[in-house]
Amino acid sequence: MLRDIIANIKEEYFSDLNPDDIPDDEVSDVDESLLNLDSIPVTQTSQEIASKIKVQEDIIDKYSEENLIFMTQLISLFSTNPVEAKAFYYKQKLH
């Protein structure tokens, strides 16, 4: 029963998504000789991409180091004075 309902739904609503159901006269042919891949401009060289990746890695390293310093300070402070540690945490969050 459930399979029949699902089959009816598929047939009614999803039939146009099946490529085999599209009539051949509605599909356009593309002449592959018209496709000239050499005419597509290359916007970035591999050197530019590598440079951007390096900048991203440097930023990640910088903030990872800053986070490590912050967490070390927070944990040290928390072990001696939890109230001051909480104030330190919120002060840094607002900064």
Contacts in CASP RR format, 6 or more apart in sequence:
PFRMAT RR
TARGET T0000
AUTHOR 0000-0000-0000
METHOD contacts of the structure
MODEL  1
MLRDIIANIKEEYFSDLNPDDIPDDEVSDVDESLLNLDSIPVTQTSQEIA
SKIKVQEDIIDKYSEENLIFMTQLISLFSTNPVEAKAFYYKQKLH
15 21 0 8 1.000
16 22 0 8 1.000
70 92 0 8 1.000
73 88 0 8 1.000
74 85 0 8 1.000
74 88 0 8 1.000
74 89 0 8 1.000
77 84 0 8 1.000
77 85 0 8 1.000
77 88 0 8 1.000
78 85 0 8 1.000
END
